[in-house]
Amino acid sequence: MRIVLILTFLLMVFGCTNLSSNKTESNVNVICEWGTQQFDLCQFNTREDMIDALIAEMTLDEKIGQMTQSIWHNNVTPEIIRDKNIGSIIHTEGPTPGPRAIDWINKFDEFQYSALQTRLGIPLLIAVDAVHGQNTFEGAVIFPHNIGMAATRNLSLIEHAAQITALEVAGTGFNWTFSPCIAMPQHEHWGRVYEGFTEDRDLTTAAVIASVRGHQGSNLANRNTIAATAKHFIGDGATDGGVEGGNAVMTDELMRERYLPPYAAAVDQGVAAIMVGFNSYNDLNMHKHTHLITDVLKSELGFQGVVLTDWNGGLRFGEPHEVINAGVDMAMQPGNHDEFMDKLKLSVIEETVPMSRIDDAVHRILTMKFSLGLFADPFAKRELSLSVGSKAHRAVARQAVRESLVLLKNENAVLPLDPAEPIAVVGLHANNSGLQSGGWSIHWQGQTESYAGATTIFEGINSVGTNVEYAEQGCYADMPAQKAVVVVGEDPYAEGFGDSDELWLSDAHKALITGCKNLGKKVVVILISGRVLIINEDLNNSDAFIAAWLPGSEGAGVADFLFATDGFKPTGKSPYSWPMTFADIPIAPYAEHALFKFGYGLQDY
């Protein structure tokens, strides 16, 4: 290990004079100055010539290796990277490389160095599910989930958040993120509602444009950019019953009118990758949907990037040849890449998969690597590790929090709060950054404990107010405060674990609200949730009610909202319609009979 890291360091210092330069393009001259290539790229004049020459030189095993993504901490070692010619790795859950950003960079540079020692020296794509900031690294800035970002209606802020995410992702050793999710969720039962921006097509389209621009910048080869991924193609948020990975039944006319435009916009923006969904479209799983992947996405929309599977997608929904022939270019195979590679190779030998399909997939993957500048500058951007979790980044996330909050009710002059008045802050969710952040926060399913670098809602309120009491268990008879900020909501979840029929607050959380109300307190409810819930009773028992969604690491943004810091006025508008009763679920977009319509939000106190 030590020898490898020393060699890596020496190569970085002496082997590439341009490693710390601020390049704007991956050109032949820069590539030729990088000295680790086993195959001489310098004899070719254009990038296209280089890619064609590499493909012509590659064996079938090397091609299939490029089409395979595995998970670094499961069963992948530097030796396996070399021996199997693995083209990409992912980190999502499990052991981490260490507590510091530089630990992560050192680990991923070790894997990158192994890829460069293969016969052709093709660098690695290193991917992460950074869906609301670099949410796998404890100490990074975690933004509100997309549902909250859409509530801001601030497209420049969405783009800025994506820019910061790109910096912190690159600053922890990655060059690719599986974001943004542009699902347009249609069913409140679905456990991934918060990953999508909104039920609205046009707002979703505008948000994906801003997000792709933020992640990818003007040129993917810049040191402060990473590859983005639009997901999950297509209809993942429209399954019957809101079932994760279920069946989306619709006409092609509806698909084209409602669900395809955000993907067309992503393609127009040059998004590097598109991930297909676990779901089926009219009974055919998307991983095998040749018409939608090849005919519509690639041919009709002209997508030139990489289409990849979701988790274990190369084997989960059928044989590899079915997925690859449908138009998928890369398979995410955590812990079972050998099976996928062996089966795909046999399919090519038996001519079930034509070599032309393999070559097209590899061409797209190599193009993405050249676009990222990896052939000229393969190692992690070490200087960016210093910015991970910085005050400047947290300030932007704090702005996102306060602009994302939607004021649903404010009566009896309860808001804004006065910093000098006694205030009680109630509930476990009020003082726990894990609970306020939701799924995909440090861990895949989130966590119920606070994490490093974050500010809880209580801590934010306590930093402004001069007489603040934290009452986790609720209000009590002789409590001095006459105003209670009661923070309630859902516990963290992700994917199918969040599919639920219980779309209301728990009895314990309802009791926190009624307990304070029955004691004569003025009650401000802050709802932490990844979707709209049935809140009629809770709304009636409150004086003010705020939909806070999943605000992430910067709980002080909630305090800015409550105290109207620096003259702040509410700006958030609901990205979804709110059901009046459980029978209304799924509530149609823009429903007239909604408790609160799409776009609702009080804009003053």
N, C-alpha and C positions, 0 to 999 in steps of 0.2 A: 504494500500500500504506500509506504513512505517513498519507495523508489519511483513508483508511478507518479506520485504527486510532484516529486522533485523534477522528473523529466518533463512533466506538464508545465511546470513553472519555467524551466529553462527554455522550452519551446516557445512559450508565450513571450518571454523577454527577448530571446535572440532569434527565434525562427520566423517571426512575422513583424516586420517593422511597422505595419499599418494597424496593429491590433487595437491601439488606443486612438486611432484617427477617427474623425467624424465624417465617415464616408457617406455619400448620398446614393451610390450605385455599386452594384457588384459587377465590375468590369474585368476584362481579360488581363490587363496589366496588374491589377491588385491580386487577382487569383494567382498569377504567375510568381508573385513575390512570396506567396505562402508555400512553405517548403515541405509539407508532409504528404503531398499527393503521390500515390504510388503509380498513378496513371497520368501521363504527361498531357495536361490540358492546354499547355502553352502553345501547342502546335495549331490550335484552332482560333479562328478570328472572331467568332460570335458565340454567344451563349447557346443558341440553338444548335450550332455545330458541336459544341462541347457535350450537350445532352445527348444528341444523336450518337456521338462517338462512344460515350459511356454505355449507352444501352446496347450498342453493337458489340461492345467488349464484354458485357456482363454474361455470366452463366445464368441458367434458370434458377439455381439456388440463390444467387445474389439478387436477382430480380424479386423473387418471392420474399426474401429478407427485407427488401425495401418496402414491400407491401404489408409488413407485419409490425404491429405495435405491441409491446409488452410492458409489464409493470415492473419498475426497477427493484422494488423491495421484496418482490414475491419470489421469483426464481431466476432472475436475470443478474448475471455477474459480468464484469468487463470481459471475461473470457468467452462467455456466451455471445456477447455482442460481436466479438471478433469472429468466433467460429460459425455463427449463424447469420452473420451479416445483417443483424437486426437494424431496421431503418429508423425506428422511433421508439421512445419509451414514455411512460406516463407515471406521474405520481398523483395519487388521489387520497388514499387512506392507508393507515399502517405506520410502521416505524418511520421516523424522519431522520434526515442526515445530521441533525444537531440543533442546538438552540439558536445559533447565529446565522444570519444570512450568508456569511462567508463559508460556513460549514456546508450549506446547501450547494453553493457554487463549487466548492472543492469536490464534492461528491459527483456532481453532474459533469464537471470537467474531466473527472476520471473516466466516466463512461464515454464522453466525447473523444477523449484521447484513444480509447480502445477502438472506436469506430474509425478513427483516422489511421489505424494500423492495419485495417483490412486491405485486401489486395488492391482495391481501387480507391481507398481512402475517402469514402463518401461519408460526410458528417451526419450526425443524428438530429432529428427533430425531438425536442424534449417538451412534453406537454403537461398541462395542469388544468383542472377545473376551477379556474379563478373566475367565479361567476358574479361576485360582488366585491371586488378587490382581490388581493392575493390571499384568499381566505383559507389557504392550507397552512400558512406560516403564522405562528403565534408571535405577535408583535407587529405584523403588517396592519395597514389601515383597512378596515372592512366597511364598505359603503352600505347604505340601505339596499335591500334586494330590489330587483327591477320594478316590482309593483310600487315601491316607494319612489323610485327614480321617475317613473311615469307620472306619479302624483304631483311632482314639482312642475311639470309642463315646461321645464327649463332645458331645452335641447343643448345649449352651450354647456350647461352643467353636466349633462349626461356625457358629452364628449370629453369634458375636462376630467371627469371621474375615470373614464376609460383610459385617458392618457396617463393618469397617475397609476392605475392598475397595471398598465404596460410597463411603467418604470419599475414597479415593485415586483412584478412577475420576472422581468429581466434581471432585476437585482437579487433574485433568489435562484437564478441559474436556468430559467426556462426561456424558450423562444416561441411558444405557442400556447394559446388558451382556448378552451372549449366554451366560448361565449361570443356573442350574446344569444340568449334564448328568446326566440320571437314567436312563441307558441300561440298567442292570442287565446288564452284559456276561456272556455265557454261553460264550464261546469264547476260549481263551488266544491263538489266532492273531491275533485282532483288534488292530489298531494303536491302538485308542482305549480299551483296557481301563481305563487309569488315569484317564480322564475321568469314568467312572462311579464311584459310591461303592462298590458291592458287588454280589455276586450275589443278595443277600437282598432280597426285596420289602419287608418291614416296616422294615428298617433304611434302605433307600433312601427309603421314604415319610417316615420321621421326619427324615432328612437334608434332603430337599427342603423340608419345612416350615420347618426351621431356617434353611436358606439363603435362601428367599424372604423370611422375616421379617427376616433380617439385611440383605439388600439393600434391601428396600422399606419397612421400618419400619412404623409405624402409619398413615402417610399419605405418599403419593408426592410431595406438594407440599412436604414438609419439605426444608430445604436440605442435609441430610446423607443423603438417600436417592436411589436411582436405580431405574430399571425393571429387573426381572429377566426372564429368558427360560428356560422349561423346554424341554429339547431332548434327543433329536431324535425327534419323534413319528412313529411308534411302532415298536418292535422293532428299532431300529438295532443293538443289541448282541446280537441273536439270529439273525444271518444264517447261512445254511449255510456251513460252513467258516470262519466268522469273517471273511468278506470285507467290507471297507469298501464300503458302498453296495450290498451284495449283496441276496439274497432271503431274507426271514424267512418260513419256512413253519411255520404253526401253526394250530390250530383257534381259532375265535373264543372258545371257552370258555377256552382257555389264555390267550389275549390278555387277556380280561377278568379272569381270576383272578390273573394274575401281572404283566402289564405295564401295565394301565390304572390300578390304584390310585394309583401315585405321581402320575400326571397329574391324577387326580381330586382328590388332596390339594393339588396346586399350584393348581388352579382354585379350590378352597375358600379358599385363602390369598390369592386375588386376584392371582395372578401376571399381570404386564402383558402378556406375550407368550409364544407357543409357536412353536418352529421345527420344521418338518417335516424328516424325515430324507432323506438320499440313498437310503436303502434302499427296497426293494419289500416289500410285504406280500402273500404268496401271489400273486406274479407281477405285481402292479400297483404301480407306483412311488407312494410316499407323496405326492409333489407333485400327483398326479392322483387321489388316493383320496377321492372325494366322500363315500363312506359313513363312513369313519373321521374325516375332517375336519369335514364339515358335520353328518352325522347323529349321530355319536357325540360328538365333542369339543364342537361348538357347541350342538347341540340337546339331546342326552342329558345331558352334563355341565354344560351351561349356561355355557360359556366365552364371556365378553363382550369379551375382549381381542383383540389383534392376532395373527393367524397369518401367519408370514412364511416365505419360502423359505430354504433354505441357499444357498450360493454359486452364483450364476448359475442359480438354480432356476427362474426365469421362462422360460428358453429351453432349458435343458439337457435337460429330460425331455419336451419336446414344445412345442407352440405356447402362447403366453400364455393363450389363452382356455381351454385345458384346465386349467391351473393355477388360474386365477382362478375359473372355474366350480366347481372342486372345493372352494372355500372359502378359498383363500389370499388374504390381504388386501394383503400387501406383498411385492415381489420384490426380492431382493438382486442387483443387476446391475452387477458391477464392470467398468467400461470399455465396456459395451455397453447402456447404458440407452436410448440412442436407438432401437435396434432393438426392444427390448421395448416402449417407449412407442408407437412407430409401429404395431407389430403389434396391440397391445391396442386402440388407438384404432380401427383398421380393423375389429376384431372387434365393437366396440360399434356402429359405424356400420352394419355389416352385420347387427346384432342377433344375432350369435353369443353375445355376452355381454350379458345384460340390464342396463339401467341400474340396476335395483334391486340387483344384485350389486355394481356399482361404488359405489353410494351406501352400501351396508352396510359395505363395506371402508373407505371414507373416514370414515364415522361412527366406526368403531372406532379408526382412527388419530387422528382429532381428539380423541376421548374420552381416549386415552392422553396426548396432548399437554396437554389441560386438566388431567388428573389429576396430571401432573408439575408443574403450575403454570407451564408455559412461556409461556402467554399473558399471565401477570402478571409473570413473572420469567425471561425467555428466556436471559439470558447466563450464562456459567460462574460457578461459586461460587469467586471468587478467593481468599477467605480460607482455603479448604480446601487450597490449594496448599502452604501452610506445613506441613501435617501429612504430606505424602507422604514415606514412608520414615522416619518419626519413630522415636525410640527406643521410645516407648510401643507403637507398632504392631509393631515388630520383637520386642518382648518377648512379645507374644501369639503371633506366628508361631513363636518359639522354643519356647514352651510346646506349640504344636501339633506341632512336630517331635518333641520328646521323648515326647509321649503317643502319637504315631503309630507308633513303632518297635515291632516285634513280636519278642520274644525266642523264637526257635525252639529254641535249645539253649544250655546253660551247664554245662560240666563242668570238673573239675579246678580249681575255685575261681578261674577266670580272671577273672570279673567279680564285683563292680565293680573297676575299676582303681584303683590307689593313685597319687595325684598325684606322689608322691616316687619311684616306681619308674621305671627306664628303659623307654621305650615306643618302638617303631618304628611309624610310620604308612606304609603301603605302597600304591602304586598311583596312577595319574594321577587317577582319580575322587576320590581323597582330598583333592586340593588344586585343585579346579576347580569353581567354582559353576555354570558352564554344564552340565557333565556331571551334577551332582547334582540339577539342576532339571528335566530332561527337556524334552519338546516344549512349545510354547506358552509359552516363556520368552524374553523379549526379541524373539525371532523365532518365526514360525509353526512351523518345524521345530526350535526350540530352537537352541542353539549349543554349540560345543565349547571355548569360551573363557569365562573368568570375566567377570562383569559388575559394574558399580559398585554399591557399597552392600552387597554380599553377604559373608557369612562362610563360608569353606570348612570342611569337616569337619576337616581338619588344623589350620587356624587356631583352630578351637574347642578341639580337644584340646590344642594348644600353649599356649593361654591358661590352661589349668588345670594341666597337667603341668609339672613343673620339669626334666624330663630327656627331652625328646621329640625324636626324629630323624625327618625325612621321607626315606623311601627309595622314590622313585618307581618304580625299576626292580626292586625286590624285596629280600628279605633276602640277606645275604652272610655269609661264614664267621665273621669276627671281629666281627660286630655286637654291641655291648654289651647291647642290649635282649634280654630273654628272652620278652617278650610282643610280638606283632606284630598291629596292627590293619590288616587287609587289606581295602581298599575296592575292590570290583569291581562290574561290572554292565553294563547296556545303555547304548549311546549314545543321545542324544536322537532322537526321531522324533515325527511327528504324522500322524494320519489314515492313509490307505492306505500311506504310506511306512513305517509301522510294522507292517503285516501281515507275518507271518513264520512260517516253519516251523522256524526255528532257535531253539528256546525253551530255551536252555541257555547257560551261560557260554562265552566264546571260549576256545580253547586257551591263549592268552596269559594270560587271567585265571585259568584253572585252574592255570597254572604259577606264578603269584604265590602262590597258596595252598599248593600242594604244595612249592614251593621253601622257604617258611618252615617248613613242617611237617617236611620232611626234615632241616632244620638243628636240629631239636629245640626250636623255638620253640613257645610256647603261642599259638595262632592264634585271633584274633577276626575273623570275616568279617562285613563289612557289605555287604549286597546292595542296590545301587541299581537299581531296576527298576520298570517301569510295569505289571507283571503278575507272577503266580507263574510260576516257571520249574522246570525239572528240575534238582534240586540234590543228589541223593542222594550222589554222589561228593564233592562239595564239603562237604557236611554231615559226612561221615565224616572228612574231612581237617581239620576244625576242632574247636576246643575250645568255642567259642561262635559262634553264628550268629544274625544280626539281619537281619530284613527291614525295610529302611529306606524302601522305596518311592521316591518322588521328593520329597525333603524341601524343596526350594526354597532360599530365600536365607539361611536361618538355620542354618548348619551347627553353630553352637554348641549347638543342641539335642541333637545327637548326643553331644557331650561331656558334657552334663548326664546323659544316659542312662548312658554308660560309667562315669562317676565317681560315680554316685548322688548328684549335687549336691543339697545341702540335704535329704538323706534320701529322694530320689526312688526309687520302686520302679516296675518296668515295669508298664504298664497296657494296652499295645496288644494287640488281638486281631485275628487274621487276618480280613479281609473276604471272603476267598475260600478254597475248598478247594484244597489243593496236590496235583498229580498225582504218583503214585509213579513212573510211567514215561511215556515219550512216547506209548505206546499208549493211555494213559488220557485223552488230550486229544481232545475237550473233556471235562473231568471234570464230572460232574453236580453241581449245588449240593448241599451237605450230604452228599457221598458218604461212605459208611462205609469204603471201601477207600482213602481219601486218605492221603497221606504225613502231612499235617497237616489236620485237619478245619476247616471254617468255625468261626471263633470261638476257635481255638487261640492260645495265647500264654502263656508262663510269666510268672507275676505276682510272682516274687521271683528274687533272684540265687542 
